[in-house]
Amino acid sequence: MKHVVILGGGTGGTLVANRLLRQHDPHELMITVVDQDDQHVYQPGLLFVPFGLTHGEDIVRSRHRQLHDGIAFRQVGVDHVDVAANQVHFEDGSVLAYDVLIIATGAVLVPEETEGLAGPGWMEKVFTFYNQEGAAGLQSALASFEGGRIVINIVDMPIKCPVAPLEFAFLADWYFTQRGIRDKVELVYVTPLDGAFTKPVASAQLGDMLKERGVELVTEFNTGEVDGDGGRLIGYDGREIPFDLAVVVPLHGGAPYVGRSPGLGDELNFVPTDERTLQSKVASNIFVIGDAANVPASKAGSVTHFEGDALVENVGHFLGGEPLEPAFDGHANCFIETGFHKALLIDFNYDTEPLPGHYPGPVGLPLLKESRLNHLGKLMFQWFYWHSLLPGRDIPGIHADMPESGKRHASSARTQEE
Ligand SMILES: Cc1cc2nc3c(=O)[nH]c(=O)nc-3n(C[C@H](O)[C@H](O)[C@H](O)COP(=O)(O)OP(=O)(O)OC[C@H]3O[C@@H](n4cnc5c(N)ncnc54)[C@H](O)[C@@H]3O)c2cc1C
């Protein structure tokens, strides 16, 4: 009997546990999932909370109930991993030995790393929608906002779902239009990138869309300090951006226990990982999925989903003493909500940037084009998340490898993810 221990029961940990159970004899493989709480949040839903389009409690379910019978669940915080001894130490002092460890502990927000961000004004006129508390606080703040300047700021990359702050800007334009006060609200999008997004074709299009909606774009701004009392973002280069309300995506890091585990993480507490096999570079019996990995793919649920296939296959190869497959191609796809009941869809991987066309083939959802169909796809995805993705079922027509057919190669540029 081999023991696979999965740290983190979020998107990646849950879907991998359920897939492993299906593919292995339970008499030969024991699977334990560990998480610090029992509240599984559907994180893409956080975008809709500030605009009153959903409520915090509607996007949360019990974690352990998403795991199939036959998978053990332990609710306890990880203190550290002893890589040399193949053991996990928990906050309650207990220890668990593993044959294979899968790290799925995601990314955390570290607002305290930016001077002033978590200081005066935090949760009063400086918010984030990247967690439940912030999204709910922002809902009240937006509801009572009668006019002024709203700044949407990404402190630094990498962040989860790099398109979510853009979606926030588009939805804010829609929201204040609906309330009849759009002319009283100035929207400013402040990013450390040199454009609205990282990839040239999508960046140009999304930049044009911000302009059409009257959202000012400030690029290459590295936030050094947030003055909540005075209502200013202060850049490392001395530039200042005033606000009445700031919507900030704080710096992200890996889970803090990674930093307490000698040799496990990099300087941001992400785990060095082979970008194709998803085996860690730390030890051959440690694999990594989702936001916890330092691979050059987006930190997104779709990426985590597509990584699941390659990771489960490679854990099987590892247990069978076979060579691993370089199976993960960096595939990501994201619906980008653009307001007024429309959305864009982008689909890309390590080698191909988001391009126009259709997904998953020549007849399908339009790529890089606003449509109501994409908006419905975005809304329906929550159902697929709970009922197909987490249980480890295949979603019809959606495959881990990025489909080439349907894409229009307007540019021959082949770029790497940030
Ligand atoms: C606002 C927002 C919008 C998003 N929108 C989209 C979208 O539209 N499309 C998309 O594809 N992705 C989106 N994402 C990103 C997506 O939710 C994540 O990329 C995905 O959930 C990552 O899965 P994961 O398993 O790596 O981490 P998570 O699902 O975050 O799970 C990590 C788990 O590890 C646990 N954990 C951490 N530390 C410890 C510890 N010390 N001990 C025990 N347990 C621990 C946590 O409790 C958590 O359950 C969005 C994210 C946000 C915040």
The ligand as an SDF file (V2000), in Angstrom:
LIG
                    3D

 53 58  0  0  0  0  0  0  0  0999 V2000
  -11.1980   36.9340   -7.6500 C   0  0  0  0  0  0  0  0  0  0  0  0
  -10.7330   35.6860   -8.3550 C   0  0  0  0  0  0  0  0  0  0  0  0
  -11.2770   35.3640   -9.5920 C   0  0  0  0  0  0  0  0  0  0  0  0
  -10.8390   34.2360  -10.2660 C   0  0  0  0  0  0  0  0  0  0  0  0
  -11.3990   33.9530  -11.4810 N   0  0  0  0  0  0  0  0  0  0  0  0
  -10.9760   32.8710  -12.1870 C   0  0  0  0  0  0  0  0  0  0  0  0
  -11.5430   32.5600  -13.4370 C   0  0  0  0  0  0  0  0  0  0  0  0
  -12.4610   33.2310  -13.9240 O   0  0  0  0  0  0  0  0  0  0  0  0
  -11.0500   31.4920  -14.1120 N   0  0  0  0  0  0  0  0  0  0  0  0
  -10.0480   30.7180  -13.6050 C   0  0  0  0  0  0  0  0  0  0  0  0
   -9.6290   29.7540  -14.2650 O   0  0  0  0  0  0  0  0  0  0  0  0
   -9.4890   30.9870  -12.3940 N   0  0  0  0  0  0  0  0  0  0  0  0
   -9.9360   32.0370  -11.6760 C   0  0  0  0  0  0  0  0  0  0  0  0
   -9.3850   32.3150  -10.4390 N   0  0  0  0  0  0  0  0  0  0  0  0
   -8.2120   31.5360   -9.9600 C   0  0  0  0  0  0  0  0  0  0  0  0
   -8.5740   30.1880   -9.3850 C   0  0  0  0  0  0  0  0  0  0  0  0
   -9.5770   30.2970   -8.4080 O   0  0  0  0  0  0  0  0  0  0  0  0
   -7.3020   29.5770   -8.7700 C   0  0  0  0  0  0  0  0  0  0  0  0
   -6.2590   29.6600   -9.7040 O   0  0  0  0  0  0  0  0  0  0  0  0
   -7.5030   28.1210   -8.3970 C   0  0  0  0  0  0  0  0  0  0  0  0
   -8.4980   28.0140   -7.4190 O   0  0  0  0  0  0  0  0  0  0  0  0
   -6.1780   27.5190   -7.9070 C   0  0  0  0  0  0  0  0  0  0  0  0
   -6.3800   26.2580   -7.3470 O   0  0  0  0  0  0  0  0  0  0  0  0
   -5.3620   25.6890   -6.2840 P   0  0  0  0  0  0  0  0  0  0  0  0
   -5.8110   24.3040   -5.9800 O   0  0  0  0  0  0  0  0  0  0  0  0
   -3.9710   25.8970   -6.7400 O   0  0  0  0  0  0  0  0  0  0  0  0
   -5.5400   26.6080   -4.9880 O   0  0  0  0  0  0  0  0  0  0  0  0
   -6.8230   26.8290   -4.0830 P   0  0  0  0  0  0  0  0  0  0  0  0
   -8.0600   26.4070   -4.7710 O   0  0  0  0  0  0  0  0  0  0  0  0
   -6.7350   28.2470   -3.6150 O   0  0  0  0  0  0  0  0  0  0  0  0
   -6.5920   25.8250   -2.8540 O   0  0  0  0  0  0  0  0  0  0  0  0
   -5.5190   25.9530   -1.9780 C   0  0  0  0  0  0  0  0  0  0  0  0
   -5.9160   25.2510   -0.6710 C   0  0  0  0  0  0  0  0  0  0  0  0
   -4.7900   25.0810    0.1780 O   0  0  0  0  0  0  0  0  0  0  0  0
   -5.2000   25.2730    1.5200 C   0  0  0  0  0  0  0  0  0  0  0  0
   -4.0300   25.6250    2.3390 N   0  0  0  0  0  0  0  0  0  0  0  0
   -3.1710   26.6600    2.1590 C   0  0  0  0  0  0  0  0  0  0  0  0
   -2.2320   26.6730    3.1280 N   0  0  0  0  0  0  0  0  0  0  0  0
   -2.4900   25.6110    3.9420 C   0  0  0  0  0  0  0  0  0  0  0  0
   -1.8850   25.0980    5.1100 C   0  0  0  0  0  0  0  0  0  0  0  0
   -0.7990   25.6600    5.6690 N   0  0  0  0  0  0  0  0  0  0  0  0
   -2.4150   24.0110    5.6860 N   0  0  0  0  0  0  0  0  0  0  0  0
   -3.5230   23.3980    5.1550 C   0  0  0  0  0  0  0  0  0  0  0  0
   -4.1410   23.8500    4.0290 N   0  0  0  0  0  0  0  0  0  0  0  0
   -3.6380   24.9420    3.4380 C   0  0  0  0  0  0  0  0  0  0  0  0
   -6.2300   26.4080    1.4210 C   0  0  0  0  0  0  0  0  0  0  0  0
   -7.0910   26.4060    2.5440 O   0  0  0  0  0  0  0  0  0  0  0  0
   -6.9480   26.0580    0.1080 C   0  0  0  0  0  0  0  0  0  0  0  0
   -8.0810   25.2710    0.3200 O   0  0  0  0  0  0  0  0  0  0  0  0
   -9.8360   33.4210   -9.7030 C   0  0  0  0  0  0  0  0  0  0  0  0
   -9.3160   33.7210   -8.4440 C   0  0  0  0  0  0  0  0  0  0  0  0
   -9.7640   34.8490   -7.7780 C   0  0  0  0  0  0  0  0  0  0  0  0
   -9.1880   35.1720   -6.4220 C   0  0  0  0  0  0  0  0  0  0  0  0
  1  2  1  0
  2  3  1  0
  2 52  2  0
  3  4  2  0
  4  5  1  0
  4 50  1  0
  5  6  2  0
  6  7  1  0
  6 13  1  0
  7  8  2  0
  7  9  1  0
  9 10  1  0
 10 11  2  0
 10 12  1  0
 12 13  2  0
 13 14  1  0
 14 15  1  0
 14 50  1  0
 15 16  1  0
 16 17  1  0
 16 18  1  0
 18 19  1  0
 18 20  1  0
 20 21  1  0
 20 22  1  0
 22 23  1  0
 23 24  1  0
 24 25  2  0
 24 26  1  0
 24 27  1  0
 27 28  1  0
 28 29  2  0
 28 30  1  0
 28 31  1  0
 31 32  1  0
 32 33  1  0
 33 34  1  0
 33 48  1  0
 34 35  1  0
 35 36  1  0
 35 46  1  0
 36 37  1  0
 36 45  1  0
 37 38  2  0
 38 39  1  0
 39 40  1  0
 39 45  2  0
 40 41  1  0
 40 42  2  0
 42 43  1  0
 43 44  2  0
 44 45  1  0
 46 47  1  0
 46 48  1  0
 48 49  1  0
 50 51  2  0
 51 52  1  0
 52 53  1  0
M  END
$$$$
